[in-house]
Amino acid sequence: MNQHTFKVLEFGLIKETIASYALTTSGKKEVLALEPSTNVKQIESWLDELSEAVEIMNKSTSVPVHGLEGIELLLQSLNKGVALRPDQFSKLAEFLDNCGKMRRFMKDKEWMAPRVSSYIYSIEELPELEKEIVRCIRNGGVDDYASKELLKVRKQIAIQEDRLKEKVLQMVRSSQLKSILQEQVVSQRDGRYVIPVKKEYRNKIKGAVLDTSASGSTLFIEPEEIALSQEQLSWLKAEEEAEVQKVLFYLTGLVEEKESQIFLAMETMIHYDVLFAKAKYSRSIGGRKPVVNESHYIRLVEARHPLLGSQAVPLTFELGSPEHALVITGPNTGGKTVTIKTVGLLTLMAQSGLHLPVAEGSSISVYQNILVDIGDGQSIMENLSTFSSRIVNIIEILKETNDRSLVILDELGSGTDPGEGMGLATAILEQLYAKGATLLATTHYSEIKEFADLHEGFINGSMEFDLNSLKPTYKLHIGMGGESQAFAIALKLGIHPKLIQRAHEITYKEIKIYHNDEVDPAAIREKEKQIIVNRHQQRTKKNALRKEKVPVYHQGDNVVISPDNLIGIIYKGPDEQGNYLVQVKGEKKAYNHKRLSLKIAASEMYPEDYDFDIIFESVENRKNKKLLSRKHVNGLTVFHEE
């Protein structure tokens, strides 16, 4: 299948929605990798399987698909000469337990879902392995009773630690050492017991310094008297680790013996996760299993676009008996594109084994290719015009089309001269039909509508338009081409019938009499006057609100200009658009009030009679203004910034 088709028909969004219902990471990945099939038997098998899963969910919404996280990585770690970790064994035990729950869950569903429940028999029961893991692994580690040797060495460690700790406590509590210790506490460094000794008394205690406090005033010393005991404890802990590794390798060997059974169980549980994610999605859209055929016959009863949900207008659609090419006409935003995208997307979904949001009696044909040209597809990188990019796509469609193709074309021939575009669109439709494709095309060209009327295998369809409300109903009518609504709408809105008659004559080279008895010209004029009055009132109200919202700044106010955080001084304003003239770094520039915020008011910085010319006028201008205030001087000019 063409990846461009998946993108344009938004099949990826459908898969993402289904993946959100999956409970495991592996299940989500498998859903996102879902691809449509061209094998009818495989598709029917998928649909039957999904129907059973939906039936199970109708009876019990909680399905025990859990414990899969980390199992795939665990299996990849086997036969590498490395023992599995205790946490991995815990996950495996949880997984085996969930397999048992799934087995019990499916056992009483055999009567309603024989196919789906039969998969559970591919999961082999491994009670001995599960029992041994539970016996040996507890609380995230190897249990004391996993082996006799481990129990023995851990008891020795406990005794040795108690003796060692008691010996250190005696030293800390000793009156002889009280003066040289920073505090009477026992701590550990790297698993070895130490006492806190004041730095100046370092030579009073024989032993190794294992750490120093941040200030350097305290030394953490391991006394010589306990060093030997600590060495014995270290040897015991090394023995313990060796025994732990023996147990882990023993369990790893048991797991490796059952690797194939565990792998098959994992695959089955992932399949269940994917299957029930599809079932949850089917229930969410009110999905049903369609009849699948290879006869190029499509029948959708009350179909809804799955991404539109409750907003979708039900579509009833039939094609392929006997016509295999549908040309849909209708106004813009009337639902033509949504209609053809719905047919294409539902076909992709059915071929991927998904239920469809349709009523009973719906049928879908299986296609080898679903080829789509919708939207302008303009490529800025390749510098292609809208028309050019669409033609490039059409060329690829012509190459790939065969008698097992569904071709969906939106506004074919648009984006260029109408006469040439119509001719090109007609020729393309003829060629695609000659290659045996099932065709869905939308158009504004009345000539293509006439072409469909005259040619065998083609049929017209139109999107309904309500002239009373002047709104589309988004309903498709197959078997008749859509009448041009431009004249009818213009007549409805009050254009004189004589003008409409002349327009019809120019367009269709024929005379047709138009009447508009339903419309009262006086009422139309009154309505137009009221519209003008309303618009004027709204405009006046908006201007008043705009003026009310403009903050008042005074000359000399210190303001901050966003988003650059520049500091400026108000020179004058605001104008009608709410702009102030602000002096920033010696230059005066206009800024909208929305970019300004008051930092310091002029009244806080300057006296009432302050001469702001000192700030806003150049020295030369101030001198010239002063001179001109006394007498007239020929050739002397004072510049004012606006």
C-alpha positions in Angstrom: 0.0 0.0 0.0 1.0 3.6 -0.7 2.3 5.5 2.4 0.9 8.7 0.9 -2.5 7.1 1.0 -2.1 6.3 4.7 -1.1 9.9 5.5 -3.9 11.6 3.4 -6.7 9.2 4.7 -5.3 9.6 8.3 -5.0 5.9 8.8 -2.1 6.6 11.3 -4.5 8.4 13.6 -6.8 5.4 13.7 -3.8 3.1 14.6 -2.8 5.6 17.3 -6.2 5.5 18.8 -6.3 1.7 18.9 -2.7 1.7 20.3 -4.0 3.8 23.2 -6.2 0.9 24.3 -3.3 -1.6 24.3 -1.9 -2.4 27.8 1.6 -3.3 26.9 4.4 -1.6 25.0 4.8 -4.5 22.7 1.1 -4.5 21.9 1.2 -0.8 21.1 4.1 -1.3 18.7 2.3 -4.1 17.0 -0.8 -2.0 16.5 1.2 0.9 15.1 2.8 -1.5 12.6 -0.6 -2.7 11.4 -0.8 -3.0 7.6 -3.8 -3.8 5.4 -3.9 -7.2 3.7 -5.1 -8.1 0.1 -5.9 -11.7 1.0 -9.7 -12.1 1.4 -9.4 -15.2 3.6 -6.9 -13.6 5.9 -9.1 -10.5 6.2 -12.2 -12.6 7.0 -10.3 -14.5 9.6 -9.1 -11.3 11.2 -12.7 -9.9 11.3 -14.2 -13.2 12.7 -11.5 -13.2 15.4 -12.3 -9.6 16.3 -16.0 -10.3 16.4 -15.4 -13.0 19.0 -13.1 -10.6 21.0 -15.9 -8.0 21.0 -18.4 -10.7 22.2 -16.0 -11.5 25.1 -15.7 -7.9 26.0 -19.5 -7.5 26.0 -19.6 -10.2 28.7 -16.4 -9.2 30.6 -14.6 -5.9 30.1 -11.6 -6.8 32.3 -9.2 -9.1 30.4 -6.0 -10.2 32.3 -3.4 -9.0 29.8 -0.6 -8.0 32.2 2.9 -8.8 33.3 4.5 -8.5 29.8 6.8 -5.6 30.5 10.4 -6.7 30.5 9.8 -10.2 29.3 11.1 -9.6 25.8 14.3 -8.1 27.2 14.6 -11.1 29.6 14.4 -13.6 26.7 17.1 -11.6 24.8 19.4 -12.0 27.8 19.3 -15.8 27.8 22.1 -18.0 26.7 24.7 -15.2 27.1 26.6 -16.9 30.0 25.1 -14.3 32.4 22.7 -15.0 35.2 19.3 -13.1 35.2 18.8 -10.5 37.9 16.3 -11.1 40.8 14.0 -8.4 39.5 13.8 -10.2 36.1 12.8 -13.4 37.9 10.1 -11.5 39.7 8.7 -10.2 36.4 8.8 -13.7 34.9 7.0 -15.1 37.9 4.3 -12.4 37.5 4.1 -13.1 33.8 3.6 -16.9 34.4 0.9 -16.1 37.0 -0.9 -13.9 34.5 -0.7 -16.6 31.9 -2.5 -18.9 34.4 -5.2 -16.2 35.0 -5.7 -15.8 31.2 -6.0 -19.6 30.9 -8.8 -19.7 33.5 -10.4 -16.6 32.0 -10.6 -18.1 28.5 -11.6 -21.6 29.6 -15.2 -20.5 30.3 -15.4 -18.4 27.0 -15.0 -21.4 24.7 -18.7 -21.6 24.0 -19.0 -17.9 22.8 -15.5 -17.5 21.3 -14.0 -20.9 20.2 -11.4 -19.3 17.9 -10.0 -16.7 20.4 -10.2 -19.0 23.4 -8.3 -21.8 21.5 -5.1 -19.6 21.4 -4.7 -20.1 25.2 -3.7 -23.7 24.5 -0.5 -22.5 22.9 0.6 -21.2 26.4 2.1 -24.2 28.2 1.7 -24.4 31.9 5.1 -24.2 33.7 4.1 -24.7 37.4 7.5 -26.1 38.5 9.4 -23.2 37.1 7.0 -20.7 38.6 7.1 -22.5 42.0 10.9 -22.6 42.0 11.2 -18.9 41.2 8.7 -18.0 44.0 10.6 -20.2 46.4 14.0 -18.7 45.6 13.2 -15.0 44.9 11.5 -12.8 47.5 11.3 -9.1 48.1 13.4 -8.3 45.1 16.3 -10.5 46.1 17.4 -14.2 46.6 15.7 -15.6 49.7 17.7 -17.1 52.6 16.1 -20.5 52.1 17.0 -20.7 48.4 19.8 -23.1 49.4 21.2 -24.6 52.6 24.6 -23.1 52.0 23.1 -19.6 51.5 21.1 -19.9 54.7 24.2 -21.1 56.6 26.5 -18.3 55.5 23.9 -15.6 56.1 23.4 -16.8 59.7 27.2 -16.6 60.1 27.2 -13.1 58.7 24.4 -12.1 61.2 26.4 -13.4 64.1 29.6 -11.8 63.0 27.9 -8.4 62.4 26.3 -8.5 65.9 29.7 -9.3 67.5 31.5 -6.6 65.5 28.9 -4.0 66.2 29.0 -4.8 70.0 32.7 -4.5 70.0 32.6 -1.1 68.3 29.9 0.1 70.7 32.0 -0.9 73.7 34.9 1.2 72.3 32.6 4.2 71.7 31.1 4.0 75.2 34.6 3.6 76.8 35.5 6.4 79.2 39.1 6.3 78.0 38.1 7.3 74.5 35.4 9.8 75.4 37.6 12.8 75.2 39.1 12.0 71.8 35.8 11.2 70.0 33.8 13.8 68.2 30.6 12.1 69.3 29.5 8.7 70.6 28.1 7.1 67.5 29.0 4.2 65.3 28.8 4.6 61.5 29.9 2.7 58.4 32.1 3.6 55.4 32.1 1.1 52.5 30.4 -1.5 54.7 33.1 -1.2 57.4 32.5 0.1 60.9 34.3 3.3 61.9 34.4 5.7 64.9 34.5 9.5 64.7 37.9 10.8 66.1 38.9 14.4 66.5 41.6 15.3 64.1 44.1 16.4 66.8 43.8 13.0 68.5 44.7 11.0 65.4 47.7 9.3 67.0 45.7 8.2 70.0 43.9 5.5 67.9 45.6 2.8 66.0 43.8 2.1 62.8 43.1 3.1 59.2 41.4 6.4 58.3 38.6 5.5 55.9 36.9 9.0 55.6 37.1 12.6 56.7 34.3 15.1 57.5 33.6 18.0 55.1 35.3 20.4 57.5 38.3 18.1 58.1 37.9 18.3 61.9 36.7 14.7 62.2 38.4 11.5 61.0 36.5 8.3 60.6 38.9 5.6 61.7 38.6 1.8 61.6 40.3 0.7 64.9 43.0 -1.9 64.6 41.2 -4.1 67.2 38.2 -4.7 64.9 40.0 -4.8 61.5 40.5 -8.5 61.7 36.8 -9.1 62.5 35.8 -6.9 59.6 38.1 -8.9 57.3 36.3 -12.1 58.4 33.0 -10.4 57.7 34.1 -9.4 54.2 35.0 -13.0 53.5 31.6 -14.2 54.6 29.9 -11.6 52.4 32.0 -12.8 49.5 30.8 -16.3 50.2 27.2 -15.1 50.3 27.6 -13.4 46.9 29.0 -16.6 45.5 26.0 -18.6 46.8 23.6 -16.0 45.5 25.2 -16.3 42.0 24.8 -20.1 42.2 21.1 -19.7 42.9 20.7 -17.2 40.1 22.5 -19.4 37.6 20.5 -22.4 38.7 17.2 -20.5 38.0 18.6 -19.1 34.8 19.3 -22.6 33.6 15.7 -23.6 34.4 14.4 -20.6 32.4 16.7 -21.4 29.4 15.3 -24.9 29.3 11.8 -23.4 28.9 12.8 -20.6 26.6 10.7 -21.6 23.6 7.6 -22.2 25.7 8.0 -18.8 27.4 8.5 -17.1 24.0 5.4 -18.6 22.6 3.4 -17.6 25.7 4.7 -14.0 25.3 3.7 -13.9 21.6 0.3 -15.2 22.5 -0.3 -12.7 25.3 0.8 -9.8 23.0 -1.6 -11.1 20.4 -4.4 -11.0 23.0 -3.4 -7.5 23.9 -3.6 -6.3 20.3 -6.8 -8.2 19.7 -8.6 -6.8 22.7 -7.3 -3.3 21.9 -9.0 -3.6 18.5 -12.2 -4.9 20.3 -12.2 -1.9 22.7 -11.9 0.5 19.7 -14.7 -1.4 17.9 -16.9 -0.9 20.9 -16.0 2.8 21.1 -17.1 3.5 17.5 -20.1 1.1 17.4 -18.2 -1.0 14.9 -19.6 -4.0 12.9 -18.0 -6.6 10.7 -18.6 -5.8 7.0 -19.0 -8.5 4.3 -15.8 -8.7 2.3 -15.7 -9.3 -1.5 -13.3 -9.2 -4.5 -16.1 -8.0 -6.9 -15.3 -4.2 -6.7 -18.6 -3.9 -4.9 -18.9 -1.3 -2.1 -22.0 -0.8 0.0 -21.9 1.3 3.1 -25.1 1.7 5.2 -25.1 4.7 7.6 -21.4 4.8 7.6 -19.6 7.5 9.7 -16.1 8.8 9.5 -14.4 7.3 12.6 -12.4 10.5 13.4 -15.5 12.7 13.4 -17.4 10.6 15.9 -20.9 11.9 16.8 -20.4 14.9 14.5 -20.3 12.7 11.4 -23.4 12.7 9.2 -24.3 9.0 8.3 -23.4 8.1 4.8 -25.2 5.5 2.7 -23.1 4.6 -0.3 -23.2 2.0 -3.1 -20.9 1.5 -6.0 -20.0 -1.4 -8.3 -23.3 -2.8 -9.4 -23.0 -2.2 -12.3 -21.1 1.2 -12.3 -17.6 1.4 -11.0 -17.0 5.1 -11.2 -18.8 7.8 -9.2 -18.4 11.6 -9.9 -19.7 13.7 -7.0 -20.6 17.4 -7.5 -21.7 19.9 -4.9 -20.8 23.2 -3.2 -17.6 23.8 -1.3 -17.7 22.6 2.3 -20.7 20.5 1.3 -19.0 17.2 2.4 -17.6 15.9 -0.9 -14.1 15.4 0.4 -15.2 13.9 3.7 -17.4 11.4 1.7 -14.6 10.1 -0.5 -12.2 10.0 2.4 -14.7 8.0 4.5 -15.0 5.4 1.7 -11.2 5.2 1.4 -10.4 5.0 5.1 -13.1 2.4 5.8 -11.7 0.3 3.0 -8.2 0.5 4.6 -9.6 -0.4 8.0 -11.6 -3.4 6.7 -8.5 -4.7 4.9 -6.6 -4.3 8.2 -9.1 -6.6 10.0 -11.0 -3.7 11.8 -14.6 -3.3 12.4 -16.3 -0.3 10.7 -18.8 2.3 12.1 -21.6 1.1 9.8 -25.0 -0.5 10.0 -25.8 -4.1 9.1 -25.7 -5.0 5.4 -22.5 -3.1 4.6 -20.0 -4.6 2.2 -16.4 -3.7 1.3 -14.3 -4.8 -1.7 -10.6 -5.7 -1.2 -8.2 -3.7 -3.4 -4.5 -4.2 -4.1 -3.9 -0.5 -4.2 -5.8 2.5 -2.8 -4.5 5.5 -4.6 -5.4 9.0 -3.5 -5.0 12.6 -4.7 -6.6 15.0 -2.2 -5.4 18.5 -1.3 -2.9 20.7 -3.0 0.2 18.7 -1.9 2.3 21.8 -2.6 6.0 21.3 -2.0 8.0 24.5 -1.1 11.2 22.6 -1.0 10.8 21.4 -4.6 9.3 24.7 -5.8 6.3 23.0 -7.3 3.0 24.9 -7.9 -0.3 23.4 -6.6 -1.3 22.2 -10.0 2.2 20.8 -10.9 2.5 18.9 -7.6 -0.9 17.3 -8.1 -0.1 16.3 -11.7 3.1 14.6 -10.5 0.9 12.6 -8.1 -1.6 11.8 -10.8 1.2 10.5 -13.0 2.2 8.1 -10.3 -1.4 7.0 -9.9 -1.7 6.4 -13.6 1.4 4.2 -13.5 0.3 2.1 -10.5 -3.4 1.7 -11.3 -4.7 -1.7 -12.4 -8.0 -3.6 -12.2 -7.6 -4.1 -8.4 -7.2 -0.4 -7.6 -9.5 2.0 -5.8 -8.6 5.5 -7.0 -9.9 8.6 -5.1 -9.5 12.0 -6.7 -10.6 15.3 -5.2 -11.3 18.3 -7.4 -9.5 16.8 -10.4 -8.2 19.4 -12.8 -8.4 22.3 -10.5 -5.7 24.9 -10.1 -5.4 25.8 -13.8 -7.4 27.2 -16.7 -11.0 25.8 -16.3 -11.3 24.7 -20.0 -8.0 22.9 -20.0 -8.4 21.6 -16.5 -11.8 20.1 -17.4 -10.4 18.5 -20.6 -7.4 17.0 -18.7 -9.7 15.7 -15.9 -12.0 14.0 -18.4 -9.1 12.3 -20.2 -7.6 11.1 -16.8 -10.9 9.6 -15.7 -11.3 7.8 -19.1 -7.8 6.3 -18.8 -8.2 5.2 -15.2 -11.6 3.6 -16.0 -10.1 1.9 -19.0 -7.5 0.3 -16.7 -10.3 -1.2 -14.6 -10.0 0.9 -11.5 -12.9 1.7 -9.1 -13.2 5.5 -9.2 -14.3 8.1 -6.7 -14.0 11.7 -8.0 -15.2 15.1 -6.9 -15.5 18.1 -9.3 -17.0 21.5 -9.9 -17.0 21.1 -13.6 -20.5 20.7 -15.1 -18.9 19.2 -18.2 -17.5 16.2 -16.2 -21.0 15.7 -14.8 -22.3 15.5 -18.4 -19.5 13.1 -19.3 -20.5 10.8 -16.4 -24.1 10.9 -17.6 -23.1 9.8 -21.1 -20.4 7.2 -20.5 -21.2 3.6 -19.5 -19.7 2.6 -16.1 -19.9 6.1 -14.7 -22.6 7.5 -12.4 -23.2 10.9 -10.9 -23.7 11.8 -7.3 -24.4 15.1 -5.5 -24.2 16.5 -2.1 -27.5 17.9 -0.9 -27.9 21.6 -0.2 -30.8 23.2 1.8 -31.8 26.3 -0.1 -34.0 27.4 2.8 -31.2 27.5 5.4 -28.5 28.1 2.7 -26.4 25.4 4.3 -25.2 21.9 3.2 -26.8 18.9 4.7 -23.7 16.7 4.0 -26.0 14.0 2.5 -25.0 12.1 -0.6 -27.5 11.3 -3.4 -26.2 8.8 -6.0 -27.8 8.7 -9.4 -28.1 12.4 -10.1 -25.7 15.2 -10.6 -25.8 18.2 -8.4 -27.5 21.3 -9.9 -25.6 24.5 -9.8 -26.5 26.3 -6.5 -25.0 29.6 -7.4 -28.0 30.9 -9.3 -30.5 29.5 -6.8 -28.6 31.0 -3.8 -28.3 34.4 -5.5 -32.0 34.4 -6.3 -32.8 33.4 -2.7 -30.8 36.3 -1.5 -32.7 38.8 -3.7 -30.8 39.2 -7.0 -33.3 40.2 -9.6 -34.6 37.2 -11.7 -33.8 39.0 -15.0 -30.1 39.1 -14.0 -30.2 35.4 -13.1 -31.8 34.6 -16.4 -29.1 36.5 -18.3 -26.3 34.7 -16.3 -27.9 31.3 -17.1 -28.0 32.2 -20.8 -24.3 33.2 -20.8 -23.3 30.1 -19.0 -25.4 27.4 -20.6 -26.2 29.0 -24.0 -29.9 28.5 -23.4 -32.9 30.6 -22.1 -34.5 29.6 -18.7 -37.1 31.6 -16.9 -36.4 32.2 -13.2 -39.1 33.3 -10.7 -38.8 34.3 -7.1 -42.3 34.6 -5.7 -41.2 33.5 -2.3 -39.0 36.6 -1.8 -40.4 40.0 -1.0 -38.1 42.7 -2.5 -39.2 45.2 0.1 -38.4 42.7 2.9 -35.0 42.1 1.4 -34.3 45.8 1.3 -35.4 46.3 4.9 -33.2 43.3 5.9 -30.2 44.8 4.1 -30.8 48.2 5.9 -31.0 46.4 9.2 -27.7 44.5 8.5 -26.0 47.9 7.7 -27.4 49.4 10.9 -26.2 46.4 12.9 -22.8 46.5 11.4 -22.5 50.3 12.1 -23.6 49.7 15.7 -21.1 46.9 16.2 -18.3 49.0 14.6 -19.1 51.9 16.9 -19.2 49.7 19.9 -15.8 48.1 19.1 -14.2 51.5 18.6 -15.6 52.7 21.9 -14.3 49.5 23.7 -10.9 50.0 22.0 -10.7 53.6 23.2 -11.7 52.5 26.7 -9.0 49.9 26.8 -6.1 52.1 25.7 -4.1 53.1 28.8 -3.3 56.8 29.2 0.4 57.8 29.4 1.7 61.3 29.8 4.6 63.0 28.2 7.8 62.1 30.1 6.4 58.8 31.5 9.1 56.1 31.7 7.9 52.9 30.0 9.1 49.4 29.3 8.7 48.2 25.7 8.1 44.4 25.2 9.2 42.0 24.1 12.7 43.6 23.9 12.5 45.1 27.5 13.7 48.4 26.1 13.3 51.6 28.3 11.6 54.5 26.6 10.1 57.9 27.3 6.6 58.9 26.1 6.7 61.8 23.7 3.0 62.0 22.7 -0.1 59.9 21.9 -2.2 57.9 21.6 -3.4 58.1 18.0 -6.7 56.4 16.7 -5.0 53.0 16.6 -3.7 53.3 20.2 -0.1 54.0 19.2 2.3 56.2 21.2 5.4 58.0 20.0 8.2 56.9 22.3 11.8 58.1 22.5 14.2 55.2 22.7 18.0 55.8 22.6 17.6 59.3 21.2 15.1 58.2 18.4 11.4 58.6 18.4 9.4 55.6 17.2 5.7 54.6 17.3 4.7 51.6 19.5 1.2 50.2 20.2 0.0 50.6 23.7 -0.2 46.8 24.1 3.6 46.7 24.0 4.0 49.4 26.7 3.9 49.1 30.5 4.6 52.0 32.9 7.9 51.9 34.8 8.0 55.4 36.4 5.4 58.1 36.0 6.7 61.6 34.8 5.0 63.1 37.9 7.4 61.2 40.1 10.5 62.3 38.2 9.9 65.9 37.1 8.5 69.1 38.6 5.2 70.4 37.2 6.8 73.2 35.1 9.6 71.0 33.8 10.6 71.8 30.2 10.5 68.5 28.3 12.3 70.0 25.3 15.5 69.3 27.3 14.7 65.6 26.8 13.1 65.6 23.4 14.7 68.5 21.5 18.3 68.7 20.3 20.6 71.5 21.7 20.6 73.2 18.3 16.8 73.2 18.1 16.4 74.6 21.6 18.8 77.4 20.8 17.0 78.2 17.6 13.6 78.2 19.3 14.8 80.5 22.0 16.3 82.9 19.3 13.1 82.9 17.2 11.0 83.7 20.3 12.9 87.0 20.5 13.0 88.0 16.8 12.7 86.8 13.2 15.9 85.4 11.7 16.1 84.7 8.0 17.0 81.1 7.1 16.7 79.9 10.7 14.8 76.6 10.9 13.5 74.5 13.8 12.7 70.8 13.0 9.8 69.1 14.7 9.5 65.2 14.8 6.1 63.7 14.2 
